[in-house]
Amino acid sequence: MAQYKGAAREGGRALALTKKREREQEELEIKKKKIENEMMKVAAIDSKCAAHYDAVEQQLKTSTIGLVTLDEMKARQDQVVKEREQELANKELEKQRQRQRLIDAKQAKKDRQKKQIQSLSFSPDDDEEGEDNDE
């Protein structure tokens, strides 16, 4: 920052104003980030709802050809909704399995580390025996 070459009082005033301006800019950045986060949450909610209905509607459109009765249309719609729910349940089940695999892998790693630590011995008797072997 270029330094102010005026009276001492004016220099102090200029310094105070620059500090105030910096604080205001920081507050503005924080507000911008909050707004962006809120907008991201809203966008995520909208996309989740729209994707489900669009997928069901698209599948229903592709499976229905020509004129059908109301009962047939309802039956197909129920079938498509059930298929979609089954797909979502399978995806959730797969996510749970993946999480469980990760947990099991971490636990196995911890168990291996514990076995390694337990297999190490630092007793004084072992050190004396090792010194005798070296001579």
Secondary structure, 3 states (H helix, E strand, C coil): CCCCCCCHHHHHHHHHHHHHHHHHHHHHHHHHHHHHHHHHHHHHHHHHHHHHHHHHHHHHHHHCCCCCCHHHHHHHHHHHHHHHHHHHHHHHHHHHHHHHHHHHHHHHHHHHHHHHHHHCCCCHHHHHHHHHHHC
